Amino acid sequence: MGRSHELQIQAANIDLDRIGEAQGYVIDAQYLAGADKDAGSAEPKQYKLAEDSRTILIPQPSNDPNDPLNWSTVRKHITLFIISATAFLPDYGSATGAVTLIPQAEEWHMTPDTVNHSQVGNVFMLGAGGILVVILSAYVGRLPVLFWFTFIAFLTAIWCAAATTFESFMAARILNGFFSTVAQGGGLMFIKDIFFFHEHARKINIWASFFILSPYLGPLLAAFMITTQKWEVPFWIYTLETGLCLIAIMLFMDETYYDRRIPAEEQPVRKSRILRLVGWEQLHSRHLRSTFPQAVMRPVAAIFKLPVFLAVFYYFLTFAWVVGINTTLSIFVTPLYDFGPKQIGFFYFTPIVAVLLAEAIGHWLHDFIFRVYTNRHKGRFEPEARLCANWIATPFMLAGLILLGFCLEKKYHYMLTALAWGLYVFGIMITTVGVNAYVLDSYPEGSGEVASWVNFARTTGGFIVSYFQVRWATRKGPEQSFGVQAAICGVAFAILLVLQFYGKRLRAWNGPLEFKTN
């Protein structure tokens, strides 16, 4: 973001995030005076605008150069890339285990299903760890939690690669899942901290593309590796990736939490980035953040907001099949098409292409919806408009699941099976951005809390489905099982309709999240 322009209008010293949450976000400067009049404002104030001299910056940045909203564009995007790359790790490592379980079962004289228990435990911890991430971030700050969790994830990644028994490997995998999820469960906090409202959808799209892509890239690379290498090699590669992210955090990341309600002269003095990295400097400003009981109750308060609960439940019902398909599809296609590890690796190119296409289209789609809505509503934007993207995504998800069931049941050509998989993944990528943007716009002061619950729904759904996906398809047939999955996604769309038509009323009825810090 370059130099901001300013507009002199009649307005009170109001929190634009809070009024946007309650009454809709006024984005266009020419409509803000009327909106402030509705809010009872009377005193003049300088409102900072984007480079187009029209888009209002929400939230309004302070004049403090330490305010992350005032960071340079390069610094902001380096931070976004590091957060996205770190969010890439947990699902990459988790899905790698879905490919290595066959050679591991041979080495440890166990069945692949038994070895898969380590996979299931890892997936569950990806969601549970995210809840603790936001609790600790509210208590001690964002940066030290990011650093220490990634550091422990690095150590447990080494443990995974060096494990010589199943019991040791399973323990390492469970712990790695818990700590590696730090940027996945809490990534939305950093996006909210450093980017303005009108930038959120694009940045969420970039961040989400990393962790949606990762569970496909992990098995792809691992499948090629184990054709010539031992199963440990893919986990050593994962360890190297985790180490690179840890180094990037140590070299470039800084604390992004900043309370703009505190005057610049009363802000905690920033002395050393290294001290902020380990959390020592944040200890001196503990009184400015949530107490530990308050931090613990933040996620609880967030999920009790009905719009958050409904959005999370919708995402749970639609995303669960992603993990189930990803962790079990090789079991279906291996006997059906006589695939070996190399063929399975090539097969994983399909969802990767689907994610990249969805990221490219979503980069413009969400902004297009944003512009059309604000133009039709006199510069005002409601969070429920974010869910319009899901209308486009849902047909792709339903078609993909139904076609995939037919392909596996009728033994259609594997290229058609790949197309079906790609359709579903394309739809879920668009859905992921829409849901995250909606809950963030609905409760901006709880960016970490709402994101952690979305992440929890995503991983918990996969955790549950992984237990019965294969048995269900074997017993009832893929056509019926995937047809039911598509039906569940279709029924879940009704939740989306409730949110779009009644979401604003529900938010008004539930009230805002009254947190000590945002």
C-alpha positions as CSV (number, residue, x, y, z in Angstrom):
1,M,0.0,0.0,0.0
2,G,1.5,3.3,-1.1
3,R,1.0,6.8,0.5
4,S,-2.6,7.1,1.7
5,H,-4.8,10.1,0.7
6,E,-7.1,11.8,3.1
7,L,-10.6,13.0,2.9
8,Q,-12.2,15.7,5.2
9,I,-15.7,14.7,6.1
10,Q,-18.1,14.9,9.1
11,A,-17.6,11.9,11.3
12,A,-17.0,10.8,14.8
13,N,-14.0,9.0,16.1
14,I,-15.5,5.6,15.4
15,D,-14.2,2.1,15.0
16,L,-15.0,1.3,11.3
17,D,-14.6,-2.4,11.9
18,R,-17.2,-2.4,14.6
19,I,-19.7,-0.2,12.7
20,G,-19.1,-2.3,9.6
21,E,-19.8,-5.5,11.5
22,A,-23.1,-4.1,12.7
23,Q,-24.3,-2.0,9.9
24,G,-22.3,-3.0,6.8
25,Y,-18.9,-1.9,5.7
26,V,-19.0,1.5,3.9
27,I,-16.2,1.2,1.4
28,D,-16.7,4.1,-1.0
29,A,-15.7,7.5,0.5
30,Q,-18.6,9.4,-1.2
31,Y,-21.1,7.4,0.9
32,L,-19.3,7.5,4.2
33,A,-20.7,10.9,5.3
34,G,-24.2,9.6,5.1
35,A,-23.2,6.4,7.0
36,D,-21.6,8.4,9.8
37,K,-24.7,10.7,10.0
38,D,-26.7,7.5,10.7
39,A,-24.2,6.7,13.4
40,G,-24.7,10.1,15.0
41,S,-21.3,11.6,14.2
42,A,-20.8,15.3,14.2
43,E,-17.1,16.1,14.5
44,P,-14.7,16.4,11.5
45,K,-12.1,13.7,11.1
46,Q,-9.4,12.7,8.5
47,Y,-10.3,9.4,6.9
48,K,-7.4,7.7,5.2
49,L,-8.1,6.3,1.7
50,A,-6.3,3.9,-0.6
51,E,-4.3,5.0,-3.6
52,D,-7.5,5.3,-5.7
53,S,-8.6,8.2,-3.4
54,R,-11.9,6.5,-3.1
55,T,-11.6,3.2,-1.1
56,I,-11.8,3.8,2.6
57,L,-9.1,2.0,4.6
58,I,-10.7,-0.3,7.2
59,P,-9.4,-0.3,9.9
60,Q,-8.0,3.2,9.9
61,P,-4.2,2.9,10.4
62,S,-2.5,5.0,13.1
63,N,0.3,7.4,12.5
64,D,2.8,5.1,14.2
65,P,5.3,3.5,11.8
66,N,5.3,0.4,14.0
67,D,1.6,-0.2,13.2
68,P,1.6,-3.3,10.9
69,L,-1.0,-1.6,8.7
70,N,1.7,1.0,7.9
71,W,4.3,-1.6,6.9
72,S,5.6,-1.5,3.3
73,T,4.0,-3.6,0.7
74,V,7.1,-5.8,0.4
75,R,7.2,-6.4,4.1
76,K,3.5,-7.3,4.3
77,H,3.8,-9.8,1.5
78,I,6.9,-11.4,2.9
79,T,4.9,-11.9,6.0
80,L,2.0,-13.3,4.0
81,F,4.3,-15.7,2.1
82,I,5.9,-17.0,5.3
83,I,2.6,-17.6,7.0
84,S,1.2,-19.3,3.9
85,A,4.3,-21.5,3.5
86,T,4.1,-22.5,7.2
87,A,0.4,-23.2,6.7
88,F,1.4,-25.5,3.9
89,L,3.4,-27.8,6.2
90,P,0.8,-29.7,8.4
91,D,-1.4,-31.1,5.6
92,Y,1.7,-31.8,3.4
93,G,3.2,-33.9,6.2
94,S,-0.1,-35.5,7.1
95,A,-0.9,-36.6,3.6
96,T,2.7,-37.8,3.0
97,G,1.9,-40.5,5.5
98,A,-1.0,-41.7,3.4
99,V,1.5,-42.9,0.8
100,T,4.3,-44.2,3.0
101,L,2.0,-46.5,5.1
102,I,2.4,-49.4,2.7
103,P,6.2,-49.7,2.9
104,Q,5.9,-49.0,6.7
105,A,3.4,-51.8,7.1
106,E,5.8,-54.2,5.4
107,E,8.7,-53.1,7.5
108,W,6.8,-53.3,10.8
109,H,4.8,-56.4,9.8
110,M,1.5,-54.7,10.3
111,T,-1.6,-54.1,8.2
112,P,-1.8,-50.7,6.3
113,D,-5.0,-50.0,8.2
114,T,-3.2,-50.3,11.5
115,V,-0.4,-48.0,10.4
116,N,-3.1,-45.6,9.2
117,H,-4.0,-45.0,12.9
118,S,-1.0,-42.6,13.1
119,Q,-2.5,-40.7,10.1
120,V,-5.9,-40.4,11.8
121,G,-4.3,-39.1,15.1
122,N,-2.3,-36.6,13.1
123,V,-5.3,-35.2,11.3
124,F,-7.3,-34.8,14.5
125,M,-4.5,-32.8,16.1
126,L,-4.3,-30.4,13.2
127,G,-7.7,-29.1,14.4
128,A,-7.1,-29.3,18.1
129,G,-3.7,-27.5,17.9
130,G,-5.3,-24.5,16.2
131,I,-7.6,-23.8,19.1
132,L,-4.6,-23.6,21.5
133,V,-2.7,-21.4,19.0
134,V,-5.3,-18.6,19.2
135,I,-5.6,-18.9,23.0
136,L,-1.9,-18.5,23.5
137,S,-1.7,-15.8,20.8
138,A,-4.2,-13.7,22.7
139,Y,-2.3,-14.2,25.9
140,V,1.4,-13.8,24.9
141,G,1.3,-12.5,21.3
142,R,1.3,-13.8,17.8
143,L,5.0,-14.0,17.0
144,P,6.3,-16.2,20.0
145,V,3.5,-18.7,19.4
146,L,4.4,-18.9,15.7
147,F,8.1,-19.4,16.5
148,W,7.9,-21.9,19.3
149,F,5.2,-24.0,17.7
150,T,7.2,-24.2,14.4
151,F,10.3,-25.0,16.4
152,I,8.7,-27.9,18.1
153,A,7.1,-29.0,14.8
154,F,10.7,-29.1,13.3
155,L,11.9,-31.3,16.2
156,T,8.9,-33.7,15.8
157,A,9.4,-33.8,12.0
158,I,12.9,-35.1,12.7
159,W,11.4,-37.6,15.1
160,C,9.0,-38.8,12.4
161,A,11.8,-39.4,9.9
162,A,14.1,-41.1,12.4
163,A,11.4,-43.4,14.1
164,T,12.2,-47.1,14.0
165,T,9.0,-48.5,15.5
166,F,5.4,-47.8,14.9
167,E,4.8,-46.7,18.4
168,S,7.5,-44.1,18.2
169,F,6.3,-43.0,14.7
170,M,2.7,-42.6,15.9
171,A,3.7,-40.5,18.9
172,A,5.8,-38.2,16.7
173,R,3.0,-37.9,14.1
174,I,0.5,-36.9,16.7
175,L,2.7,-34.3,18.3
176,N,3.8,-33.0,14.9
177,G,0.2,-32.5,13.8
178,F,-0.6,-30.5,17.0
179,F,2.3,-28.1,16.7
180,S,2.7,-27.8,12.9
181,T,-0.9,-26.3,12.5
182,V,0.1,-22.9,14.0
183,A,-0.1,-20.9,10.7
184,Q,-3.0,-22.9,9.4
185,G,-5.2,-22.5,12.5
186,G,-4.1,-19.0,13.3
187,G,-3.2,-17.6,9.8
188,L,-6.2,-15.4,9.6
189,M,-5.0,-13.4,12.5
190,F,-1.9,-12.2,10.6
191,I,-3.9,-11.4,7.5
192,K,-6.3,-9.3,9.6
193,D,-3.4,-7.6,11.4
194,I,-1.5,-6.4,8.3
195,F,-4.0,-6.0,5.5
196,F,-7.1,-3.7,5.1
197,F,-10.6,-4.9,4.7
198,H,-10.8,-4.5,0.9
199,E,-7.6,-6.7,0.6
200,H,-8.8,-9.6,2.7
201,A,-10.4,-11.9,0.1
202,R,-7.3,-11.9,-2.2
203,K,-4.9,-12.5,0.7
204,I,-7.1,-15.3,2.1
205,N,-7.2,-16.8,-1.4
206,I,-3.4,-16.9,-1.4
207,W,-3.1,-18.3,2.1
208,A,-5.8,-20.9,1.6
209,S,-4.3,-22.1,-1.7
210,F,-1.2,-23.2,0.1
211,F,-3.0,-25.5,2.6
212,I,-5.5,-26.7,0.1
213,L,-2.7,-27.6,-2.3
214,S,-0.4,-29.2,0.3
215,P,-2.3,-32.5,0.9
216,Y,-2.0,-33.3,-2.8
217,L,1.6,-32.2,-3.3
218,G,2.8,-34.3,-0.4
219,P,1.5,-37.6,-1.7
220,L,2.6,-36.7,-5.3
221,L,6.2,-36.3,-4.3
222,A,6.2,-39.1,-1.7
223,A,4.8,-41.5,-4.3
224,F,7.7,-40.8,-6.7
225,M,10.2,-41.0,-3.9
226,I,9.3,-44.4,-2.5
227,T,9.6,-46.0,-5.9
228,T,13.4,-45.8,-5.4
229,Q,13.9,-44.6,-1.8
230,K,13.0,-45.7,1.7
231,W,9.9,-44.3,3.3
232,E,12.0,-42.1,5.6
233,V,13.1,-39.9,2.7
234,P,9.8,-38.1,2.2
235,F,9.7,-37.3,5.9
236,W,13.3,-36.0,5.8
237,I,12.1,-33.7,2.9
238,Y,9.2,-32.6,5.1
239,T,11.7,-31.9,7.9
240,L,13.8,-29.8,5.5
241,E,10.7,-27.8,4.5
242,T,9.8,-27.2,8.2
243,G,13.3,-26.1,8.9
244,L,13.3,-23.6,6.0
245,C,10.0,-22.1,7.3
246,L,11.6,-21.9,10.8
247,I,14.6,-20.0,9.4
248,A,12.3,-17.6,7.5
249,I,10.4,-16.9,10.7
250,M,13.6,-16.2,12.6
251,L,14.9,-13.9,9.9
252,F,11.9,-11.9,8.7
253,M,8.8,-12.2,11.0
254,D,7.8,-9.6,13.6
255,E,4.9,-9.2,16.0
256,T,1.8,-8.2,14.1
257,Y,-0.5,-7.5,17.0
258,Y,-1.1,-3.8,17.5
259,D,-3.8,-2.2,19.6
260,R,-4.8,1.1,17.9
261,R,-6.9,2.1,20.8
262,I,-3.7,2.9,22.7
263,P,-2.0,6.2,21.7
264,A,1.3,5.9,19.9
265,E,3.3,7.4,22.8
266,E,1.8,4.8,25.2
267,Q,2.5,1.8,23.0
268,P,4.9,-0.8,24.3
269,V,8.4,0.2,23.2
270,R,9.8,-2.2,20.6
271,K,13.4,-2.8,21.5
272,S,14.6,-6.1,19.9
273,R,12.9,-8.3,17.3
274,I,14.8,-11.3,18.7
275,L,13.3,-10.7,22.1
276,R,9.8,-10.4,20.5
277,L,10.5,-13.6,18.6
278,V,11.0,-15.7,21.8
279,G,8.3,-13.8,23.7
280,W,10.4,-12.0,26.3
281,E,9.5,-8.5,25.2
282,Q,5.8,-9.3,25.2
283,L,6.0,-10.2,28.9
284,H,6.5,-6.6,29.8
285,S,3.2,-5.6,28.2
286,R,1.2,-8.5,29.5
287,H,-1.3,-6.2,31.2
288,L,-2.3,-4.8,27.8
289,R,-3.5,-8.2,26.5
290,S,-6.1,-10.8,27.6
291,T,-5.7,-12.6,30.9
292,F,-5.3,-16.4,30.5
293,P,-9.0,-17.1,31.5
294,Q,-10.1,-14.4,29.1
295,A,-7.9,-15.9,26.3
296,V,-9.4,-19.4,27.0
297,M,-12.9,-18.1,26.7
298,R,-12.4,-16.3,23.4
299,P,-12.8,-19.4,21.2
300,V,-15.8,-20.5,23.3
301,A,-17.5,-17.1,22.9
302,A,-16.8,-17.2,19.1
303,I,-18.4,-20.6,18.5
304,F,-21.5,-19.6,20.5
305,K,-22.1,-16.9,17.9
306,L,-24.8,-18.6,15.7
307,P,-23.4,-17.3,12.4
308,V,-20.0,-18.7,13.2
309,F,-21.5,-22.0,14.3
310,L,-23.6,-22.3,11.1
311,A,-20.7,-21.4,8.8
312,V,-18.4,-23.9,10.6
313,F,-21.0,-26.6,10.4
314,Y,-21.6,-25.9,6.7
315,Y,-17.8,-26.2,6.1
316,F,-17.7,-29.4,8.2
317,L,-20.3,-31.0,6.0
318,T,-18.7,-30.0,2.7
319,F,-14.9,-30.3,3.4
320,A,-15.0,-33.6,5.3
321,W,-14.9,-35.6,2.0
322,V,-11.7,-33.9,0.8
323,V,-9.6,-35.5,3.5
324,G,-11.5,-38.8,3.2
325,I,-11.0,-39.0,-0.5
326,N,-7.4,-37.9,-0.3
327,T,-6.4,-40.5,2.3
328,T,-8.3,-43.4,0.7
329,L,-8.4,-42.8,-3.0
330,S,-5.2,-44.7,-3.6
331,I,-6.9,-47.8,-2.1
332,F,-9.6,-47.5,-4.7
333,V,-7.6,-46.8,-7.8
334,T,-4.7,-49.2,-7.2
335,P,-6.7,-52.4,-7.9
336,L,-9.2,-50.7,-10.2
337,Y,-6.6,-49.3,-12.7
338,D,-3.6,-51.5,-11.6
339,F,-1.8,-48.3,-10.4
340,G,1.6,-48.5,-8.8
341,P,3.2,-45.7,-6.7
342,K,4.4,-43.8,-9.8
343,Q,1.0,-43.8,-11.4
344,I,-0.6,-42.7,-8.1
345,G,1.9,-39.8,-8.0
346,F,0.9,-38.7,-11.5
347,F,-2.8,-39.0,-10.5
348,Y,-2.2,-36.4,-7.8
349,F,-1.5,-33.8,-10.5
350,T,-5.2,-33.4,-11.0
351,P,-6.2,-31.8,-7.7
352,I,-3.0,-29.7,-7.8
353,V,-4.1,-28.2,-11.2
354,A,-7.6,-27.8,-9.8
355,V,-6.4,-25.8,-6.8
356,L,-4.1,-23.6,-9.0
357,L,-7.1,-22.9,-11.3
358,A,-9.3,-22.1,-8.4
359,E,-6.7,-19.8,-6.9
360,A,-6.3,-17.9,-10.2
361,I,-10.1,-17.6,-10.8
362,G,-10.7,-16.8,-7.1
363,H,-8.1,-14.0,-7.2
364,W,-10.6,-12.1,-9.4
365,L,-13.9,-13.7,-8.5
366,H,-14.1,-12.6,-4.9
367,D,-13.1,-9.0,-5.8
368,F,-15.7,-9.0,-8.7
369,I,-18.4,-10.0,-6.2
370,F,-17.1,-7.3,-3.8
371,R,-17.3,-4.6,-6.5
372,V,-20.7,-5.6,-7.9
373,Y,-22.3,-5.7,-4.5
374,T,-20.9,-2.3,-3.3
375,N,-21.9,-0.7,-6.6
376,R,-25.4,-1.9,-6.2
377,H,-25.6,-1.0,-2.5
378,K,-24.3,2.6,-2.5
379,G,-20.8,1.7,-1.4
380,R,-21.9,-0.6,1.4
381,F,-20.8,-4.2,1.8
382,E,-22.4,-6.8,4.0
383,P,-20.4,-9.9,5.1
384,E,-23.1,-12.2,3.8
385,A,-22.2,-11.2,0.2
386,R,-18.9,-13.2,0.6
387,L,-21.0,-16.4,0.4
388,C,-22.2,-15.6,-3.2
389,A,-19.0,-17.3,-4.3
390,N,-20.3,-20.6,-2.9
391,W,-23.2,-20.5,-5.3
392,I,-20.6,-20.9,-8.1
393,A,-18.6,-23.5,-6.1
394,T,-21.4,-25.8,-5.1
395,P,-22.3,-27.2,-8.6
396,F,-18.7,-28.2,-9.1
397,M,-18.6,-30.0,-5.7
398,L,-21.8,-31.9,-6.4
399,A,-20.9,-32.8,-9.9
400,G,-17.4,-34.0,-8.8
401,L,-18.7,-36.2,-6.0
402,I,-21.4,-37.8,-8.1
403,L,-19.2,-38.4,-11.1
404,L,-16.4,-39.8,-8.9
405,G,-18.9,-42.4,-7.5
406,F,-19.9,-43.4,-11.0
407,C,-16.3,-43.7,-12.1
408,L,-15.3,-46.0,-9.3
409,E,-18.4,-48.1,-9.5
410,K,-18.6,-48.4,-13.3
411,K,-14.9,-48.5,-13.8
412,Y,-14.8,-45.6,-16.1
413,H,-11.5,-44.4,-17.6
414,Y,-9.1,-43.0,-15.1
415,M,-9.0,-39.7,-16.9
416,L,-12.7,-39.3,-16.1
417,T,-12.0,-40.2,-12.5
418,A,-9.3,-37.6,-12.4
419,L,-11.7,-35.0,-13.9
420,A,-14.3,-35.8,-11.2
421,W,-11.8,-35.4,-8.4
422,G,-10.6,-32.1,-9.9
423,L,-14.1,-30.7,-10.1
424,Y,-14.7,-31.3,-6.4
425,V,-11.4,-29.8,-5.4
426,F,-11.9,-26.7,-7.5
427,G,-15.3,-26.1,-5.8
428,I,-13.9,-26.7,-2.3
429,M,-11.1,-24.1,-2.9
430,I,-13.6,-21.4,-3.8
431,T,-15.8,-22.4,-0.8
432,T,-12.8,-22.2,1.6
433,V,-12.1,-18.6,0.8
434,G,-15.8,-17.6,0.9
435,V,-16.3,-19.2,4.4
436,N,-13.1,-17.7,5.9
437,A,-13.9,-14.2,4.5
438,Y,-17.4,-14.4,5.8
439,V,-16.6,-15.3,9.4
440,L,-13.7,-12.7,9.4
441,D,-16.0,-9.9,8.1
442,S,-18.7,-10.9,10.6
443,Y,-16.4,-10.9,13.6
444,P,-13.2,-9.1,12.7
445,E,-12.2,-8.7,16.4
446,G,-12.1,-12.5,16.6
447,S,-10.1,-13.2,13.5
448,G,-8.0,-16.0,15.1
449,E,-10.9,-17.6,17.0
450,V,-13.3,-17.9,14.0
451,A,-10.5,-19.2,11.8
452,S,-9.5,-21.8,14.3
453,W,-13.0,-23.2,14.3
454,V,-13.1,-23.3,10.5
455,N,-9.8,-25.2,10.6
456,F,-11.2,-27.5,13.3
457,A,-14.2,-28.3,11.2
458,R,-12.0,-29.0,8.2
459,T,-9.7,-31.4,10.0
460,T,-12.3,-33.0,12.3
461,G,-14.5,-33.9,9.3
462,G,-11.6,-35.6,7.7
463,F,-10.7,-37.3,10.9
464,I,-14.2,-38.8,11.1
465,V,-14.6,-39.7,7.5
466,S,-11.2,-41.5,7.3
467,Y,-12.5,-44.1,9.7
468,F,-15.3,-45.3,7.5
469,Q,-14.8,-44.1,3.9
470,V,-13.3,-47.3,2.6
471,R,-15.6,-49.7,4.5
472,W,-18.6,-47.6,3.4
473,A,-17.7,-47.7,-0.2
474,T,-16.8,-51.4,-0.1
475,R,-20.1,-52.3,1.6
476,K,-22.5,-50.0,-0.3
477,G,-20.5,-49.3,-3.4
478,P,-18.8,-46.1,-4.5
479,E,-21.8,-44.9,-6.4
480,Q,-24.1,-44.9,-3.4
481,S,-21.5,-43.7,-0.9
482,F,-20.3,-40.7,-3.0
483,G,-23.9,-40.0,-4.0
484,V,-24.8,-39.6,-0.3
485,Q,-21.8,-37.4,0.2
486,A,-23.0,-35.2,-2.7
487,A,-26.5,-35.1,-1.1
488,I,-25.0,-34.0,2.2
489,C,-23.2,-31.2,0.4
490,G,-26.5,-30.2,-1.3
491,V,-28.4,-30.2,2.0
492,A,-25.7,-28.2,3.6
493,F,-26.3,-25.5,1.0
494,A,-29.5,-24.7,2.9
495,I,-27.4,-23.5,5.8
496,L,-25.8,-21.1,3.4
497,L,-29.2,-19.8,2.4
498,V,-30.1,-19.2,6.1
499,L,-26.9,-17.2,6.5
500,Q,-27.4,-15.2,3.4
501,F,-31.0,-14.2,4.1
502,Y,-30.9,-14.0,8.0
503,G,-27.2,-13.7,8.8
504,K,-27.3,-10.0,9.5
505,R,-30.2,-10.4,11.8
506,L,-28.5,-13.3,13.6
507,R,-25.4,-11.2,14.1
508,A,-27.4,-8.3,15.5
509,W,-29.3,-10.7,17.8
510,N,-26.1,-12.4,19.0
511,G,-24.2,-9.1,19.4
512,P,-20.5,-8.5,18.9
513,L,-17.6,-10.4,20.5
514,E,-16.7,-8.3,23.5
515,F,-13.0,-9.1,23.8
516,K,-10.5,-7.1,25.7
517,T,-8.2,-7.0,22.6
518,N,-9.0,-7.5,19.0
